[in-house]
């Protein structure tokens, strides 16, 4: 294996892992035990990179990266055992700075803390808090709070109005960060200038 080539198991890639490279280099990475037969990487999707130095010097956050991206079946590894077929994602990366701390991701991250900060800002808003109410739905297996948010026009008088409700959930699986961004946009819309009177029960994250 060449010195600038790295292979790793997909199960080992978590948000806590990071790559440190001394010097400005190009490296090739291969994740060798993926299970899906088809991948968006085959039709143009690219990984995400966060460069600590790029953020410090240029205020650049997560950005798409990678060249010569390939996704293929590991026929030589698994032989004819169809039950254990695996796939490899391989791509080149250019590291823009010397002695940089670089993070890689599959999707734009949206963390549990991001969600909590968003909900707190929403409840502290002088206007939006008047027609949105945050309640605890349950706690996850990890012990984190799972909230649901009700957005509705305030009832007139002491008797609540009977209205139909639409229940919307997101982030059923921990890795589904795009759904969290979609939910954030939807919550921004519902708590914006809309005067619709129907109730929405939102569960921004089921798996926490």
N, C-alpha and C positions, 0 to 999 in steps of 0.2 A: 504494500500500500504506500502511495506517495506521501511525503511528509505534510503536504497541504490538503490531504483528503481525510475526512472523518466519517465514520459510520457509527450509528447508534440504534438502539431499539426504541420503537415508538412508545412503548410502555414506560420508558425512562424519561420521556420529555414531559416536564411539568413546569408550572409557572415559577418554581423555585430554582430552576437550572439556568445558568448563564455561561457565556463563552467569553474568555479573555484571550486576546491575540496580541502578542508583542510585535509591533511593527505593522506597516501598511501592506496588506497581503490580499491575495485571492485564495479562497478555500472552497473545496467541494464537500458538501454534506450529503449523507445518505441515511435515511430512516428506513430500516430494512424489514420491519415486521408488521406492516399495515395490513388491514384485513379487507378493505373495500376494493371491489373489482374495478370500479370506476371512480374517478376523482376530477374535481374542477381544475386541478393542476394540469390536467391533460388538455384543457381548453382555454388556457390563458391565465388562470389564477396564479398569484405569486405570494410567497411568504411575506411576513412583516418583520421589520427590524426597528429597534430602538437603540440609538447610539447615545451613550451618556455625554460624550464630548460634543456631539452635534446639538444636543439639547442645551448644553451649557453655553456654547459659542453662538449658535444660530437660532435658538428657540424652536428647533425642529423636533417634533414628537415621533410617533410611529409612522413609518412609511413603507410602501411596497418595495421589495428588493428581490434579487435573485435573477440569474440568467441560466440559459441552457437547462431548463427544468424538464425532467423526465419522470414518468410514473409507469412502472412496468411490473409484470408478474415475475416472481422468483422461481422460475421453472427448475433451475439447476439445484436450488436449495430443497424443494419439496418433492421433486420427482412426480410420481403419479398419484400421490395422496391428496385427492381433491378436498378432503375434510380439513387439511392443514395448509391450504394454499395461502401464501402471503405475498405482499407487494412492497415495492421500494419506491420511495420518493427521493429524488436526487437533484441537487441544484448547486450552482456556483454562487459565492458571495464575495463581494468586494468590501473590505473593511476600510472605512474612510480615514481613520486616524490611528496614529501609533498609540500603543498602550491604552486602548479604549476598552470600556466595559460595554458589551453589546448583548441585547436581549432579542430573542426571536419568538415569534408567535404565529399561530395559524390564522387567527382573527383578531380584530382590534379588541384589546382587553376592555372588559367592563366588570369591575370587581364588586364584591359585597359592600365594601366601604364606599365605593362610588354611589351605589344605590342608597345607602343609609344617609349619606350627605345630601343627596338629591331630595329625599323624603323630608329630611329635617328643614331644608330650605323652603320646601313647599309649605310645610306646616307653620313656619315662621313668617311667611309672606302675609302682609296685612290684608290683601284682597283675596288671594287664592285660598287661604285658609278658611274663608267664610263659606265656601261651597265644596270643600274637600275635607274628608275626615279619615284619619289613619287609625287602624285598629290592628291588634295582634291576632293573626289567624292561628298560628301554631308555632312550634319550634322544630327545627330540622334535626336530623340524627346527630349532626355536629353541635347542636345546642344553639344555633343561630336563630334569631327571631325572623319569622316569615310573616310579613304584614299584608293586609289588603286595604286598598284605598277606595273610598266611595266618593264619587264626584257627582253632585246634583245641585240643582237650584234650591235654595232654602225654602222650606214650607212657610206659608203664611198662617199665623195663629199657632195654637197649641196642638192642633190635630195634624199629624203628618199626611201628606198627600199620597194617594196610592198611585204608584207609577210602575211601569214595566222596567225591568233591570236587564242590562247586558253585562255578562261576566266575561272578562278578558284575562287570560293568563299568559305568562311568558317564562322562559328559562326553565323548561321542564327538566333538561339535563344540564349539568354544570358547565359543559363546554360550549353551550349555545349562546355565546356572547352577542351575535348579530340580533337575536331576538330581544336582548336587553336594550340595545340601541333603538330598535323599532318601538319597544314599549315606552322608552323615554320620549321619543318623538310624539307618540300618541298621547302620553300624559301631558306633554307641553301643549298639544293641541286642545285637549279637553279642559285644561286649566287656563287656557288663554282667553280670547275674547268671545268664544262661543256662548250663545245664550240658550242652548238646547236644554230642555227640562227633564230628559230621561236620565235614569240612574245608571251609572257604570260602576261595577265592582271590579277592581283591578288587583291582580296578584302579580306584582312585578317580578318576583323570583320564587319559584317553587322549590328548587334545589339550592340550598345555601351552605 
